[in-house]
Amino acid sequence: MHPIIAEDYDTLSRIAADIVSDLVRTHPRASLIAPTGETPLGLYRALAARRRRGEFDASYLRVVQLDDYLGLDDDDPRSLYRWMKTAFLDPLSVPDAHVIRLRGNTPDPDAACRAYEATVRAAGGIDLAVLGLGPNGHLGFNEPPIGPDAPTRRVALTPASVESNARYWGGRDRVPTAALTAGMDVLLAARQTLLVVSGAHKRAILHRTVEGPIGPDVPASYLQQANNVTILADKAAWGE
Ligand code: PGA
């Protein structure tokens, strides 16, 4: 694991944009996990600004969805696909055909998960997984306790995740309680991982992730054993 400590959130976002830009410059057809959540929004804004200046071209990028709530249509305001489209795909003009979906609006969640794993495998896996860190140590919706081999699957959200997601949708009652998530197997096999972490409220879980025992109670702790992992945190999250 390679930690980079940024002075503040804007610096974190710029460094993250440098890392994504470098990959896309050298591998225009790279496959990238682009998560939802608040932490990567500064990164996405920075990439969109670079695109407007002609410095970033996502035309050939393959974008892989990380997770979604179960049972929401794409036009539901809470759909994480819709969030990804608004925050990332549209500002960067990524064609729909270049997106590997994990469809939460499906009558057969198990088949959707199998199709996702097969499509990701056929695409050659993940070149760069950008990930946020859940307050309970989750990656995607790999809720604790979970092991490193867990496949892409349907999950029940823990109370900690419902609580954390409530701020997105204006209350706990509005948060769906089931989701589909890319498996730990998919995420830990990425050739490169960028974990973005901002804010003092993430400090304790960040240090358990980086320094704590590796185990199912903190799913992100398995990143200690993965290849080419950068932990990009601002000072508020890292501490002194
Ligand atoms: P956040 O979400 O970026 O909004 O803090 C991270 C997560 O829960 O995975």
Boltz pocket constraint, residues with backbone or C-beta under 6 A from the ligand:
constraints:
  - pocket:
      binder: B
      contacts: [[A, 36], [A, 37], [A, 38], [A, 39], [A, 40], [A, 132], [A, 133], [A, 134], [A, 135], [A, 138], [A, 139], [A, 140], [A, 164], [A, 196]]
      max_distance: 6.0
